[in-house]
Amino acid sequence: MILEQIYNAVDNLDREKVMSVMRTFINIDTTVPPGKAYRQYVDALIPFFRNLGYSLEEVVVPEELVKLIPYPLEGPRINLVATKSFGRDKDVSFYGHMDVVPAPNDGEKKWRFPPFEANMIKSGKIYGRGTSDMKGAMVCLILALQIIEELKLTPKYNINVMNYTDEEIGVWPGIRYLAEKGYVKGTVFCMEGVINPIIPIGTAGALNVIVESFGRSCHSGMNFLGINALEETIPILVELMKLKKIVEARESKNIPGLPRFGTGEKRNMTPMFNLDIIHSGTKTNIVPDLCTLTINRRVIPDEKLEDVKKEISEAIKRGKAKSKLLDVKTTFIYDYPPMVADPNAPDITRMKKVMMEVQKVPENKILIIGIAGSTDMGFVSEILKTKDIIFHGVGNPGSNDHAVNENVKLKEVLTYIKELIVFLCVDL
């Protein structure tokens, strides 16, 4: 009976109400860097939680920590913590980041609508930056909490909702600070990811490596007087590509990985090694004296960070020895640590039952995997020493997270709202 009430309430949600809440948040440009609109975003959130009777607290990440984030940022890093006790002995902390990645519209593929305007087409597809990653999930949570109030249901948990800053750039995201200060309690429900019946039990750490190669500039017409930093970086690139093959041949001992699309090959979770950015030179008639390379290394839970740094440093050292470079400087920036979740933890098990009930899938069709994506849940897992972390969002594999025309589907929005209510309120 209670399930029927929940499903009817969600299915009868006014579509304009859904889109009104979507527009409230999607239409605020919280692109990071610089992340300068957090104040505006928090102000938009407050009325929803205040009307639901939640206690509210704003928590600002201290300036000395913000300065450790190596990106051009603007404005205070304001996090909103909303809490409500239902007299339970268990807590759940919902996680939702306010920031989004940039939404350029100058490439080959254009946005169908302005990216910071939520728009729904007849098919029910909702477009806008953040619809999937991850403002759309917070919209679903707000609507779910409103329905819980309307139906006079009593959640089985005391509820904590974290709207926080700077997930997309890491280092000192708001959730790391909130976890250190004791705001994150009980089971962690990370509302990031896809609606599909998938349980991620591992995420990769993210290590960025900046390699600066120094040569000597001169006139291009007399290049024998200089040392071309770009050309002399090639031996380093060669050694790094050799290391890439070694690294990506590794597998986790016990965390399944995503199947290799197009090949059908199945492997356990693997590290990733990418040479992502290279900059050198200012003018064609000047031999460049500096070449800057950025490596993005995804670290699986089986690996040790110091070992990862060491093998990269040694590859760079081997390459430099084969070059004429005057010097090489290497900087390591650790954005996120890796994370492991326990697929048999109590509330992860409960989430499986929720998927089985709402999506009508058998347990053997729920995919248990590790993903090479990185998340600040790695910090939370380390700080709280917990493996009961749920990853489940409202997007889908075609949502175009971080790409042009990011979107979610209305029918999946409704499915996700049902799942949130069932998770919170129903005996399973």
Helices and strands as residue ranges (DSSP letters): H 2-11, H 15-26, H 38-51, E 55-60, H 63-66, E 78-84, E 91-97, E 119-120, E 125-127, H 135-150, E 158-164, H 174-180, E 187-190, E 198-203, E 205-214, G 220-225, H 229-232, H 234-248, E 272-280, E 290-299, H 305-321, E 327-336, E 339-340, H 346-359, G 363-365, E 367-371, H 377-384, E 389-391, E 407-409, H 410-425
